Amino acid sequence: MIVVVQRVLEAKVEVEGETVGAIGTGLLALAAVVKGDTDRELNWTAAKIAALRVFRDAAGEKHFDRDVREAGGSILLVSNFTISAATRQGRRPSLDRAAEPAVAKAMFEKFVEAVRRQGVNVQTGRFAADMKVSLVNDGPATFIIDSSASAT
């Protein structure tokens, strides 16, 4: 699983003009399920996102001191298979690493529940929809989490 995490002051997802998910302070996480992902990768990634210390302390002085729960924030999870794209060769991204849609949908739903079990308020986009994502990036502070690195 590959996730791009952005610390935000607010973020929302719209589908056909309807807001389907919105948060205030927290994390926007764009997530791709890749071929071969199992519950192990999903659970590792869920725990990593919830525990990632990317927020300032309560006084606003010390950077990277609190996780999203300690900061009182939420997470907006958005499925985004294009994050798995290989761009090294040619001009057209290869999406061969992305899990098949039916598998990815089931795994993404399990991922959402795994993040919720971490004690975080979670909002989502709509799987496979044409989504419009807007955010106010805080920092900017952006991080890439790749579960393939969890074995090392």
C-alpha positions as CSV (number, residue, x, y, z in Angstrom):
1,M,0.0,0.0,0.0
2,I,1.2,3.5,-0.8
3,V,-0.2,6.5,0.8
4,V,0.5,10.2,0.3
5,V,-0.3,12.0,3.6
6,Q,-0.8,15.7,3.8
7,R,-1.2,17.7,7.0
8,V,-4.2,20.0,6.5
9,L,-6.2,22.7,8.1
10,E,-9.2,21.5,6.2
11,A,-10.0,19.1,3.3
12,K,-13.1,17.9,1.4
13,V,-14.1,15.6,-1.4
14,E,-16.9,16.4,-3.7
15,V,-18.6,14.0,-6.2
16,E,-21.0,15.6,-8.7
17,G,-21.2,18.7,-6.6
18,E,-22.0,16.9,-3.4
19,T,-19.6,16.9,-0.5
20,V,-19.1,13.3,0.5
21,G,-16.4,13.7,3.0
22,A,-14.9,16.7,4.9
23,I,-12.6,17.4,7.8
24,G,-11.1,20.3,9.6
25,T,-7.6,20.0,11.1
26,G,-6.0,16.6,10.3
27,L,-4.6,14.5,7.5
28,L,-5.6,14.0,3.9
29,A,-4.5,10.6,2.9
30,L,-4.5,9.5,-0.8
31,A,-4.2,5.8,-0.8
32,A,-3.4,3.2,-3.4
33,V,-3.8,-0.6,-2.9
34,V,-1.2,-2.4,-4.9
35,K,-1.1,-6.0,-6.1
36,G,-0.1,-8.3,-3.4
37,D,-1.3,-6.2,-0.5
38,T,-2.6,-8.2,2.5
39,D,-4.2,-7.4,5.8
40,R,-0.6,-7.1,7.2
41,E,0.1,-4.1,4.9
42,L,-3.2,-2.5,5.6
43,N,-2.9,-2.8,9.3
44,W,0.7,-1.6,9.3
45,T,-0.2,1.4,7.2
46,A,-3.3,2.3,9.3
47,A,-1.2,2.2,12.5
48,K,1.6,4.3,10.9
49,I,-0.8,7.0,9.7
50,A,-2.6,7.3,13.1
51,A,0.7,7.4,15.0
52,L,2.7,9.7,12.6
53,R,3.9,12.6,14.7
54,V,3.5,15.5,12.3
55,F,1.6,18.1,14.4
56,R,3.0,20.9,16.6
57,D,2.7,20.6,20.4
58,A,-0.2,22.3,22.2
59,A,1.8,25.6,22.6
60,G,2.6,25.6,18.8
61,E,6.3,25.7,19.4
62,K,7.7,22.2,18.9
63,H,7.3,20.7,15.5
64,F,6.5,17.1,14.8
65,D,5.4,16.4,18.4
66,R,1.8,15.0,18.2
67,D,-0.1,12.5,16.1
68,V,-3.5,13.2,14.6
69,R,-5.3,11.8,17.7
70,E,-3.3,13.9,20.1
71,A,-4.0,17.0,17.9
72,G,-7.7,16.3,18.0
73,G,-7.8,15.9,14.2
74,S,-9.5,13.7,11.7
75,I,-8.3,11.8,8.6
76,L,-9.9,12.1,5.2
77,L,-9.1,8.8,3.3
78,V,-9.3,9.0,-0.5
79,S,-8.7,6.0,-2.7
80,N,-6.3,7.0,-5.5
81,F,-4.9,4.2,-7.6
82,T,-2.7,6.6,-9.7
83,I,-0.3,6.8,-6.7
84,S,0.9,3.3,-7.6
85,A,2.0,4.5,-11.1
86,A,5.4,3.8,-12.4
87,T,6.8,6.8,-14.2
88,R,10.4,5.9,-14.8
89,Q,10.1,5.0,-18.5
90,G,8.2,6.7,-21.3
91,R,5.7,9.6,-20.9
92,R,2.6,7.5,-20.0
93,P,2.4,6.3,-16.4
94,S,2.1,2.5,-16.0
95,L,-0.6,1.5,-13.6
96,D,0.3,-2.2,-13.6
97,R,1.1,-2.2,-9.9
98,A,-2.5,-1.1,-8.9
99,A,-4.7,-3.9,-7.6
100,E,-7.7,-4.9,-9.7
101,P,-10.7,-2.6,-9.0
102,A,-12.8,-5.3,-7.1
103,V,-9.8,-6.3,-5.0
104,A,-8.8,-2.7,-4.4
105,K,-12.3,-1.7,-3.3
106,A,-12.6,-4.5,-0.7
107,M,-9.1,-3.8,0.6
108,F,-9.7,0.0,0.8
109,E,-12.9,-0.6,2.8
110,K,-10.8,-2.8,5.2
111,F,-8.2,-0.1,5.4
112,V,-10.8,2.5,6.3
113,E,-12.0,0.3,9.2
114,A,-8.4,-0.4,10.3
115,V,-7.8,3.4,10.6
116,R,-11.0,3.8,12.5
117,R,-9.9,1.1,14.9
118,Q,-6.9,3.3,15.7
119,G,-9.3,5.8,17.4
120,V,-9.4,8.4,14.7
121,N,-12.5,10.1,13.2
122,V,-12.4,9.1,9.5
123,Q,-14.2,10.5,6.5
124,T,-13.8,9.2,3.0
125,G,-14.3,9.9,-0.7
126,R,-16.3,7.6,-2.9
127,F,-14.4,4.7,-4.5
128,A,-13.9,4.9,-8.3
129,A,-15.9,8.1,-8.5
130,D,-14.7,11.2,-10.3
131,M,-13.8,13.1,-7.1
132,K,-12.8,16.7,-6.7
133,V,-10.5,17.0,-3.7
134,S,-9.7,20.4,-2.1
135,L,-7.5,21.2,0.8
136,V,-5.7,23.8,2.7
137,N,-2.3,22.3,3.2
138,D,-0.6,23.1,6.5
139,G,3.1,23.7,6.2
140,P,3.1,22.2,3.6
141,A,3.8,19.0,5.3
142,T,3.6,16.0,3.0
143,F,4.8,12.4,3.6
144,I,4.8,9.2,1.5
145,I,4.1,6.0,3.4
146,D,4.9,2.8,1.5
147,S,4.1,-0.5,3.3
148,S,6.7,-2.3,1.3
149,A,9.2,-0.6,3.5
150,S,7.6,-2.1,6.6
151,A,9.6,-5.3,6.3
152,T,12.9,-3.5,6.7
